[in-house]
Each structure stands twice: as C-alpha cells, then as structure tokens.
Amino acid sequence: MKPKFSLCGLILVLALILTGAAMADDPKAAASQNKEPVAGAAPAQDSKAVTGLTKEPVAAPPATPEGKGVAGETKAPVAGPTPAVAPKAAEGQASPPAAPAKGYNGKVVDAQTKAPIAGALVTLGDQQVRADKDGVFRLEGAGETLKLRYPGYARRELPTSELTGSNTEIALTPFMVKALYLSSYGLASKKIREAAKEAIKLNNMNALVIDVKGDRGFIPFKVDIPLAEEVGAQKTILFKDIKAVVASLKEQGLYLIARIVVFKDDPLAAARPQWAVKSKGGGVFRDREKLRWVDPFHQGTWDYNIAIAKAAAEAGFDEVQFDYVRFPDNRRVGFAKPANQTSRTEAITGFLKAAHQALAPSNIMVAADIFGYVMWNLDDTGIGQKVDAALEAVDVVCPMLYPSGYQFGIPNYKNPVKHTYEIVYLSLKRAQERTGANPLRFRPWIQAFRDYAFRGGDFKEERMRIQIQAADKFGASGWMFWNPRNVYPTGKFAD
C-alpha cells in the first residue's frame, strides 16, 4: 500500500505547485466662495534660507481667475517618534507574539487653568478615544507612547509608563494658530518666503499653510505614490528634500499646515477619466478655470488623497487641511451615483472620517475647509458640506469667511465688505449655536486680498485687524489669512 500513497502524495504536490504559479500571475449661495486662484511665482534659485529647496529654476503656472477674476475658496508641536519595526522571524520560526493590550486611565486638562478638556483625542497605536466632559479617558491598546490633541492646544506625546495613577493628569498647553498662506511656488521663492516670514515676525504669528497638493493637482516633492507619478502630479519638483524644508521651518518656531486640494484634480481626472465628474452630455466636466474634477463617490479618489496626507505627516507637517473637499457647485454634472443631499454629504463626510482614521497613528491634526455660507445653510449647499457633519469627521473646521464671498450678504447686513466684523463673528456664532460645538473647533480663513464683488477696495492692515478681532472675540482656535498671490501688508495688523 505504501507505493500507492507515495503516488497520491506526488500528485498532490504537483497540484499545489501549479496552483501557486497561477496565483502568482495574477448653488445657489456657494458659487463665489471658491478659493481664490493661486498665482504662481517662479522660485528663486537661491535657496540657502530653507534647507532642501531645489536649485533649478522652475516656471510657474499662470494665474487662473475663476468667476469674477478673483474668487475666495480659495511652539509647540511634538513630532512623533519613528515607530519601532518588529524583528522579522527567521524562516520556519513563529513570529514573535504581539504586545498585549493594556488599559490606561487619565485626565486631560488645560495647563494654565487646569480645566478639563472635554473631547480631547487620545491615541495609542491605532486605538483612539475621546475624553469625557470631565476630561477623563480610558484606553486599551498596545504601545509605549500615548498621543493627545485638541484644537487650541499643542499636541503632546508621553510614555505610557508615566501613567502611574488611576487618573493621571495630563496637561495640554494652549496654542492658537495664526497663519499666512503660501503656495508651493511662494515657499520656493526666496523673495516671497522672506517677506511672509517678516510679516509673521512683525505680527507675532506662528504658522504657515503650504500647498502639498495645490489647485492644479501637482505635488511639489517626491512621494512614494505610484499613481502620483503616473498621472503627472510629480512633473514639477520644487523641493528635493521636503523633510529638510519642514525641519528648517519648524526650527524657526512655525506650525506647518499641509493644504491638500482634494476633488478638484485636473491631472488625476485626465489620467483616470472613469473617476472624473461628467457633464450632462457625457463628456468630462470642466469648471470655470477649465479644470477637471474627480468624483467624490469613487473610492480611488479617497485612497489617493489619503496617501498624500500620509506623506505630509511623514514629512513632518503638524496638520493636514483638506480643501475643495466638496462636489462642484454646478448643477449640470453627473456622478457615479445619484447625487442628492444625503448621498453628497455621506460621501464628503465619509472621506473625511476615513482620512482622520488613517492618520490616527501620526497624531497629526486634521482639518477641512468649508464654504462660509455652510455656517448658515441648513442643507448641504448643493456640494455635500454640512457643518455638523464636518465637526463629526475632523478635528478643526475651517470656514472661508471672506466678506467678498458673501455675495448675498447675511441677515441685516447686505453689503458684507462694509461689515467685516459682523460677517466673521456672526457666521462663527451661527454655526456654534446650531451645533453646540466648542468654539475652539473652528478656525476661520479670513480675507487678505482685494475685494472683487462689491468694489470695496483692498483688505489690508485695518480690515485684517478687524477680522482678527471678530475671530478672537468668538473664541476660535486661531485664524488664517488667504492671499492667492502670497502678498501681505508690510505694516502691523495683529498684536
């Protein structure tokens, strides 16, 4: 009987070999609130001030006016340690057992007032919980570093070994973000970069918002994302060593925010037309700037932008901020699924929640830009944005409160550029009253560019100061100034 069993065994082995080889082959109120188009500035060759810049001159794209020529959507961060890599088990040996999960208790408080920080996010490995109304949390997970964050405070990390008591008190230091925006070209230009840094120093500011994927879909530094290379998003590399650039800026005390334009992505839509938003006639939709968008219903668009966000976190940015995280404000378009208020909101909120979860281990702050009228509208403004849904998905909601963008005004204030304080303050207050959210969950974009809607002139020091006062009075976790050309006043506008 033994020869018979040997023959069967030989047949079985051959079958397994062949199987293995086969497996191996395999809106109404939203239209004018688009971010003001970014005017590119050719970077200077001298890059000594910030380590890691490319030295080759790169031609900048032309300004891309949308709508009426100018539109309006446009220290303490602690870097996370490099995660330890478990040793690979020798062939034939069992992998080492995973570290057992442990339970940790603590209480998150304000370092100055000792008041509890309700809703503080606490992360251990890939596990997250929020502190309760008393700042108390309990978290079970494996890992040696506890990570904490909440808007209006510097992020913090501490060894789990320091949680010795039943409710160890963990203090977070207040930190208000006071930022200017720079496009990738603005950052690469010595002249523009140094002027922005002078404005930051004069006005006691502490942050920069920098394009990681801008309005035209380009990523200005090398990323390990094959799709980015495939679609042409890597054609213009401005920074040969982004980690060195980030480190240099952080050494200067700057909190760095990575702006990622999400669904307005011309290169991706061109390379993946099956992911593109379609016109009613069946072709690929183009907006007022003749740029294509990708469909928020397609999972591939989510995965691509989340991968870019992870690359920003790995580069050392303190925050990822998603812009154009919406459907196009155009009724004559088609999508992969029927688009209505519910489906649009679920798609946008779903993407933001997925990104937030994917970025959890890095403890990076996650923010989303929304239209200013979203603070007032009860529906999704036709673009999938609702303020309450956004608050559930990200750490910080960043409404674009440019007075020039409120083309219909707000109740009792029909000319917004004559009432800049009221536009900023009342929009924030309206959203807070509707949602019951802590004011720190909001950080507005405010205007530093010339009015384009009401012939209201330029927005320089005086009007900038008024907008800051409104945001501060409300209690926001900071503010950010938008100027698409990266040109800011040389005078003092902030205390």
C-alpha positions as CSV (number, residue, x, y, z in Angstrom):
1,M,0.0,0.0,0.0
2,K,3.0,2.4,0.5
3,P,3.7,3.0,-3.2
4,K,0.1,3.9,-3.8
5,F,0.2,6.6,-1.0
6,S,3.5,7.9,-2.5
7,L,2.0,8.4,-5.9
8,C,-1.0,10.3,-4.4
9,G,1.3,12.5,-2.5
10,L,3.3,13.2,-5.6
11,I,0.1,14.2,-7.5
12,L,-0.9,16.5,-4.6
13,V,2.4,18.2,-4.5
14,L,2.3,18.8,-8.3
15,A,-1.2,20.3,-8.0
16,L,-0.1,22.6,-5.2
17,I,2.9,23.8,-7.3
18,L,0.7,24.5,-10.3
19,T,-1.9,26.4,-8.2
20,G,0.8,28.5,-6.6
21,A,2.2,29.5,-10.0
22,A,-1.3,30.5,-11.2
23,M,-1.9,32.7,-8.1
24,A,1.4,34.4,-8.7
25,D,0.2,35.8,-12.0
26,D,-2.4,37.5,-11.3
27,P,-25.6,76.8,-5.5
28,K,-27.0,78.8,-5.1
29,A,-25.1,80.6,-2.3
30,A,-21.8,78.8,-2.9
31,A,-20.6,79.9,-6.4
32,S,-18.5,82.8,-5.4
33,Q,-16.8,81.2,-2.5
34,N,-14.3,79.0,-4.4
35,K,-10.8,79.5,-3.1
36,E,-9.2,82.5,-4.9
37,P,-7.0,81.0,-7.6
38,V,-3.3,80.8,-6.8
39,A,-1.0,83.0,-8.8
40,G,2.3,81.1,-9.2
41,A,5.6,82.8,-8.7
42,A,8.7,81.4,-10.2
43,P,11.0,80.3,-7.3
44,A,14.4,82.0,-7.0
45,Q,17.5,79.8,-7.4
46,D,19.0,81.0,-4.1
47,S,17.6,78.5,-1.6
48,K,20.0,79.0,1.3
49,A,17.4,80.3,3.7
50,V,15.4,77.0,3.8
51,T,17.3,73.7,3.5
52,G,16.0,71.2,0.9
53,L,14.9,73.5,-1.9
54,T,15.7,72.6,-5.4
55,K,18.2,74.9,-7.1
56,E,16.9,74.6,-10.6
57,P,14.5,77.4,-11.7
58,V,11.0,76.2,-12.3
59,A,8.5,78.0,-14.4
60,A,5.3,78.8,-12.5
61,P,1.8,78.3,-14.0
62,P,-0.1,81.5,-14.9
63,A,-2.8,82.9,-12.6
64,T,-6.1,81.2,-13.1
65,P,-9.0,83.5,-12.4
66,E,-12.3,81.9,-11.6
67,G,-15.6,83.6,-11.6
68,K,-15.0,87.4,-11.4
69,G,-11.3,87.2,-11.7
70,V,-10.6,86.7,-8.0
71,A,-12.5,84.2,-6.1
72,G,-12.4,83.3,-2.5
73,E,-12.2,79.4,-1.7
74,T,-9.9,79.9,-2.2
75,K,5.5,76.0,19.8
76,A,4.8,73.6,20.4
77,P,4.1,70.8,18.1
78,V,5.7,67.5,19.1
79,A,7.0,65.3,16.3
80,G,6.0,61.6,16.7
81,P,8.8,59.1,17.1
82,T,9.7,56.7,14.3
83,P,7.7,53.5,15.0
84,A,9.8,50.6,16.0
85,V,9.9,47.7,13.5
86,A,9.4,44.3,14.9
87,P,12.3,41.9,14.0
88,K,11.4,39.5,11.2
89,A,11.1,35.9,12.4
90,A,13.6,33.5,10.9
91,E,12.2,31.2,8.3
92,G,10.4,28.3,9.8
93,Q,10.0,30.1,13.2
94,A,6.8,31.5,14.5
95,S,6.5,35.3,14.5
96,P,7.0,37.0,17.9
97,P,3.7,37.4,19.8
98,A,2.1,40.9,19.6
99,A,2.4,43.0,22.7
100,P,-0.6,42.5,24.9
101,A,-3.1,45.3,25.2
102,K,-3.1,47.3,28.4
103,G,-5.6,49.7,29.9
104,Y,-4.7,53.3,30.7
105,N,-6.6,55.9,32.6
106,G,-6.0,59.7,32.6
107,K,-7.5,63.1,32.8
108,V,-6.7,65.8,30.2
109,V,-6.6,69.3,31.5
110,D,-5.6,72.8,30.4
111,A,-2.0,73.5,31.5
112,Q,-2.9,77.1,32.6
113,T,-6.4,76.8,34.1
114,K,-6.4,73.1,35.0
115,A,-9.9,73.0,33.5
116,P,-10.8,69.6,31.9
117,I,-10.6,69.4,28.1
118,A,-13.7,67.6,27.1
119,G,-13.4,65.8,23.8
120,A,-9.6,65.7,23.7
121,L,-8.5,62.9,21.4
122,V,-6.2,60.2,22.9
123,T,-4.4,57.8,20.7
124,L,-2.4,54.6,21.5
125,G,-1.2,52.7,18.4
126,D,-4.3,52.5,16.2
127,Q,-6.8,52.9,19.0
128,Q,-8.5,56.2,19.8
129,V,-10.9,57.5,22.4
130,R,-12.2,61.0,23.4
131,A,-12.1,62.4,26.9
132,D,-15.5,62.8,28.5
133,K,-16.9,66.0,29.8
134,D,-14.6,65.8,32.8
135,G,-11.5,65.3,30.6
136,V,-11.3,61.6,31.8
137,F,-10.5,58.8,29.4
138,R,-9.8,55.1,29.5
139,L,-8.0,53.5,26.6
140,E,-6.9,49.9,26.0
141,G,-4.2,49.2,23.4
142,A,-0.6,48.2,22.8
143,G,2.2,50.6,22.6
144,E,4.6,52.7,24.6
145,T,3.6,56.2,23.6
146,L,0.3,58.0,24.3
147,K,-0.6,60.8,21.9
148,L,-3.1,63.6,22.7
149,R,-4.5,66.5,20.8
150,Y,-7.3,69.1,20.7
151,P,-7.9,72.3,18.8
152,G,-6.4,75.3,20.5
153,Y,-3.7,73.2,22.2
154,A,-0.2,72.0,21.3
155,R,-0.2,68.3,20.6
156,R,1.5,66.1,23.2
157,E,3.1,62.7,23.5
158,L,4.2,60.9,26.6
159,P,5.4,57.4,27.6
160,T,2.7,55.2,28.9
161,S,5.0,54.5,31.8
162,E,4.2,57.9,33.1
163,L,0.5,57.0,33.6
164,T,1.0,55.6,37.1
165,G,-2.2,56.6,38.9
166,S,-5.8,55.7,38.3
167,N,-6.4,59.1,36.7
168,T,-3.1,60.6,35.9
169,E,-3.4,64.3,35.0
170,I,-2.1,65.2,31.5
171,A,-1.8,68.9,30.8
172,L,-2.0,70.4,27.3
173,T,-0.6,73.8,26.6
174,P,-2.9,76.4,24.9
175,F,-1.8,77.2,21.3
176,M,-3.7,79.4,18.9
177,V,-2.8,79.1,15.2
178,K,-2.1,82.5,13.5
179,A,-1.2,81.7,9.9
180,L,-0.4,83.0,6.4
181,Y,-0.9,81.0,3.3
182,L,1.9,80.3,0.9
183,S,1.6,78.3,-2.4
184,S,4.4,75.9,-3.1
185,Y,5.8,78.5,-5.5
186,G,5.6,81.1,-2.9
187,L,7.5,79.0,-0.5
188,A,10.1,78.2,-3.1
189,S,10.6,81.9,-3.9
190,K,13.2,83.4,-1.6
191,K,11.6,86.9,-2.1
192,I,8.1,85.8,-1.3
193,R,9.1,83.4,1.5
194,E,11.2,86.0,3.3
195,A,8.5,88.7,3.0
196,A,6.0,86.3,4.6
197,K,8.4,85.5,7.4
198,E,8.9,89.2,8.1
199,A,5.1,89.7,8.3
200,I,4.9,86.7,10.6
201,K,7.6,88.1,12.9
202,L,6.2,91.6,13.0
203,N,2.7,90.4,13.8
204,N,3.6,87.7,16.3
205,M,2.3,84.9,14.1
206,N,3.3,81.3,14.3
207,A,2.1,79.3,11.4
208,L,2.2,78.7,7.6
209,V,-0.4,77.0,5.4
210,I,1.6,75.4,2.5
211,D,0.3,73.6,-0.6
212,V,1.1,69.9,-0.7
213,K,-1.3,69.3,-3.5
214,G,-2.5,72.6,-4.9
215,D,-5.3,73.8,-7.1
216,R,-3.8,72.2,-10.2
217,G,-3.1,68.8,-8.7
218,F,0.7,69.0,-8.5
219,I,2.7,67.7,-5.6
220,P,5.9,69.7,-5.3
221,F,8.1,67.0,-3.7
222,K,8.7,63.3,-4.4
223,V,6.2,60.9,-2.8
224,D,6.2,57.2,-2.8
225,I,2.8,57.0,-4.5
226,P,2.9,55.3,-7.9
227,L,-0.3,56.9,-9.0
228,A,1.1,60.4,-8.5
229,E,3.9,59.7,-10.9
230,E,1.6,58.0,-13.3
231,V,-0.9,60.9,-13.6
232,G,1.8,63.6,-13.9
233,A,1.4,65.1,-10.5
234,Q,5.2,64.9,-10.0
235,K,6.3,66.8,-13.1
236,T,7.4,69.9,-11.1
237,I,9.5,69.2,-8.1
238,L,10.3,72.3,-6.2
239,F,11.7,70.7,-3.0
240,K,14.3,68.0,-3.3
241,D,14.2,67.2,0.4
242,I,10.8,68.1,1.9
243,K,11.8,66.8,5.3
244,A,14.7,69.2,5.4
245,V,12.4,72.1,4.4
246,V,9.9,71.2,7.0
247,A,12.6,70.8,9.7
248,S,14.1,74.1,8.8
249,L,10.8,76.0,9.1
250,K,9.9,74.3,12.4
251,E,13.3,75.3,13.8
252,Q,12.1,78.8,13.2
253,G,9.1,78.1,15.5
254,L,6.5,77.7,12.8
255,Y,3.5,75.3,13.0
256,L,3.1,73.9,9.5
257,I,-0.2,73.0,7.8
258,A,-0.3,70.9,4.7
259,R,-3.1,72.1,2.3
260,I,-4.4,69.3,0.1
261,V,-6.9,70.2,-2.7
262,V,-9.0,67.0,-2.9
263,F,-11.6,66.6,-5.6
264,K,-10.5,69.4,-7.9
265,D,-7.7,67.5,-9.5
266,D,-7.1,68.0,-13.2
267,P,-4.2,65.6,-13.7
268,L,-6.0,62.7,-11.9
269,A,-9.2,63.3,-13.8
270,A,-7.3,63.4,-17.1
271,A,-5.5,60.1,-16.4
272,R,-8.5,58.4,-14.8
273,P,-11.5,59.6,-16.9
274,Q,-13.6,56.9,-15.3
275,W,-13.1,58.7,-12.0
276,A,-13.9,62.2,-13.4
277,V,-17.0,64.2,-12.9
278,K,-19.1,64.1,-16.1
279,S,-21.0,66.8,-17.8
280,K,-24.7,66.1,-18.6
281,G,-23.7,65.5,-22.2
282,G,-21.5,62.6,-21.1
283,G,-18.1,64.2,-21.5
284,V,-15.7,65.2,-18.7
285,F,-16.8,68.2,-16.8
286,R,-14.6,71.3,-16.6
287,D,-15.1,74.2,-14.3
288,R,-14.8,77.9,-14.9
289,E,-11.0,77.6,-14.9
290,K,-11.3,74.8,-17.5
291,L,-10.0,72.3,-14.9
292,R,-11.4,68.8,-14.3
293,W,-12.7,67.3,-11.1
294,V,-12.8,63.8,-9.7
295,D,-15.9,62.2,-8.5
296,P,-16.2,62.0,-4.6
297,F,-18.2,58.8,-5.0
298,H,-15.1,56.9,-6.3
299,Q,-13.1,55.1,-3.6
300,G,-9.9,55.5,-5.7
301,T,-10.0,59.3,-5.2
302,W,-10.3,58.8,-1.5
303,D,-7.3,56.4,-1.4
304,Y,-5.1,58.7,-3.5
305,N,-5.7,61.8,-1.3
306,I,-5.3,59.9,1.9
307,A,-2.0,58.6,0.7
308,I,-0.9,62.1,0.0
309,A,-2.0,63.1,3.5
310,K,0.1,60.3,5.0
311,A,3.1,61.5,3.0
312,A,2.6,65.0,4.5
313,A,2.5,63.5,8.0
314,E,5.7,61.5,7.3
315,A,7.4,64.7,6.1
316,G,6.8,66.3,9.5
317,F,3.8,68.6,9.0
318,D,1.8,69.4,12.1
319,E,-1.6,69.4,10.4
320,V,-3.3,68.3,7.2
321,Q,-6.0,70.6,5.9
322,F,-8.3,69.3,3.1
323,D,-9.6,72.0,0.7
324,Y,-12.1,71.6,-2.2
325,V,-13.4,68.7,-0.2
326,R,-16.8,69.0,-1.9
327,F,-18.8,68.4,-5.0
328,P,-18.6,71.0,-7.8
329,D,-21.0,73.9,-7.4
330,N,-22.6,73.1,-10.8
331,R,-26.0,71.5,-11.4
332,R,-25.2,70.3,-14.9
333,V,-22.9,67.5,-13.9
334,G,-23.1,63.8,-13.4
335,F,-21.6,61.3,-11.0
336,A,-21.1,57.6,-10.5
337,K,-24.2,57.5,-8.2
338,P,-27.3,59.6,-7.9
339,A,-26.4,62.9,-6.1
340,N,-28.7,64.3,-3.5
341,Q,-28.2,66.0,-0.2
342,T,-27.9,62.7,1.7
343,S,-25.6,60.9,-0.7
344,R,-23.4,64.0,-1.2
345,T,-23.0,64.6,2.5
346,E,-22.3,61.0,3.2
347,A,-19.5,61.0,0.5
348,I,-17.8,64.1,1.8
349,T,-18.1,63.1,5.4
350,G,-17.1,59.6,4.7
351,F,-13.9,60.7,3.0
352,L,-13.0,63.0,5.9
353,K,-13.7,60.2,8.5
354,A,-11.6,57.7,6.5
355,A,-8.7,60.2,6.4
356,H,-9.0,61.0,10.1
357,Q,-8.9,57.3,11.0
358,A,-6.0,56.6,8.6
359,L,-3.9,59.4,10.1
360,A,-4.6,58.4,13.7
361,P,-1.2,56.8,14.5
362,S,0.6,60.0,13.4
363,N,-1.4,62.3,15.8
364,I,-1.5,64.9,13.1
365,M,-4.3,67.5,13.3
366,V,-6.9,67.0,10.6
367,A,-8.9,70.0,9.3
368,A,-11.4,70.7,6.5
369,D,-12.2,73.9,4.6
370,I,-15.9,74.7,4.1
371,F,-17.8,77.5,2.4
372,G,-18.8,80.4,4.6
373,Y,-22.5,80.0,3.7
374,V,-22.4,76.4,5.1
375,M,-22.4,78.0,8.5
376,W,-25.8,79.5,7.8
377,N,-27.5,77.0,5.4
378,L,-29.5,74.1,6.7
379,D,-29.0,71.9,3.6
380,D,-25.6,70.8,2.1
381,T,-25.4,74.0,0.0
382,G,-25.6,71.6,-3.0
383,I,-21.9,70.5,-2.5
384,G,-22.0,67.9,0.3
385,Q,-20.9,70.2,3.1
386,K,-22.8,70.5,6.4
387,V,-21.2,72.0,9.4
388,D,-22.4,69.4,11.9
389,A,-21.3,66.5,9.7
390,A,-17.9,68.1,9.2
391,L,-17.4,68.5,13.0
392,E,-18.1,64.8,13.4
393,A,-15.4,63.9,10.9
394,V,-12.3,66.2,11.6
395,D,-10.6,68.0,14.5
396,V,-10.9,71.5,13.1
397,V,-13.5,73.1,10.7
398,C,-12.1,76.0,8.7
399,P,-14.9,78.1,7.2
400,M,-13.9,80.5,4.5
401,L,-15.4,83.7,5.9
402,Y,-14.1,86.2,3.3
403,P,-16.6,89.1,3.2
404,S,-16.2,89.2,-0.6
405,G,-17.5,85.7,-0.8
406,Y,-20.9,86.5,0.8
407,Q,-22.5,87.9,-2.4
408,F,-25.9,87.8,-0.9
409,G,-24.8,89.2,2.5
410,I,-26.2,87.8,5.7
411,P,-29.3,88.8,7.7
412,N,-29.3,92.5,8.4
413,Y,-26.0,93.0,6.5
414,K,-26.4,93.2,2.8
415,N,-23.0,94.7,2.0
416,P,-20.5,92.4,3.7
417,V,-17.4,94.3,2.9
418,K,-18.8,97.2,4.9
419,H,-19.4,94.9,7.8
420,T,-16.3,92.6,8.0
421,Y,-16.5,92.2,11.8
422,E,-20.2,91.0,11.6
423,I,-19.5,88.6,8.8
424,V,-16.8,86.8,10.6
425,Y,-18.3,86.9,14.1
426,L,-21.9,86.2,13.3
427,S,-21.0,83.3,10.9
428,L,-19.0,81.6,13.6
429,K,-21.6,82.3,16.2
430,R,-24.4,80.9,14.0
431,A,-22.6,77.6,13.5
432,Q,-21.7,77.3,17.1
433,E,-25.3,77.9,18.2
434,R,-26.6,75.4,15.7
435,T,-24.1,72.6,16.7
436,G,-23.3,73.3,20.3
437,A,-19.6,72.8,19.4
438,N,-16.7,74.3,21.4
439,P,-15.6,77.5,19.7
440,L,-12.1,76.0,19.6
441,R,-13.3,73.5,16.9
442,F,-13.5,76.4,14.4
443,R,-10.5,78.2,12.8
444,P,-11.6,80.6,10.0
445,W,-10.0,81.6,6.8
446,I,-10.1,85.4,6.6
447,Q,-9.5,87.9,3.8
448,A,-6.2,89.5,2.8
449,F,-7.0,90.1,-0.9
450,R,-8.7,92.9,-2.8
451,D,-12.5,92.8,-2.8
452,Y,-13.9,91.6,-6.1
453,A,-17.6,91.6,-5.5
454,F,-18.6,95.0,-4.1
455,R,-15.9,97.4,-5.3
456,G,-14.9,97.5,-1.7
457,G,-11.2,98.1,-2.3
458,D,-8.3,96.3,-0.7
459,F,-8.2,94.3,2.5
460,K,-5.0,95.5,4.3
461,E,-4.0,96.2,7.8
462,E,-7.2,97.8,9.2
463,R,-9.6,95.3,7.7
464,M,-7.3,92.4,8.6
465,R,-7.2,93.6,12.2
466,I,-11.0,93.8,12.4
467,Q,-11.4,90.2,11.2
468,I,-8.9,89.0,13.7
469,Q,-10.8,90.8,16.5
470,A,-14.0,89.0,15.4
471,A,-12.4,85.6,15.4
472,D,-10.8,86.2,18.8
473,K,-14.0,87.6,20.3
474,F,-15.8,84.4,19.2
475,G,-13.1,82.2,20.8
476,A,-11.8,80.4,17.7
477,S,-8.6,78.3,17.9
478,G,-6.9,80.9,15.7
479,W,-7.2,82.2,12.1
480,M,-5.5,82.1,8.7
481,F,-5.1,84.8,6.1
482,W,-5.6,83.9,2.4
483,N,-4.0,85.8,-0.4
484,P,-3.6,83.8,-3.6
485,R,-0.5,85.8,-4.7
486,N,1.1,85.5,-1.3
487,V,1.5,89.3,-1.0
488,Y,0.8,90.5,2.5
489,P,0.9,94.0,4.0
490,T,4.2,95.2,5.4
491,G,2.5,97.0,8.3
492,K,1.3,95.7,11.6
493,F,-2.2,94.1,11.6
494,A,-2.0,91.7,14.6
495,D,-0.9,92.0,18.2
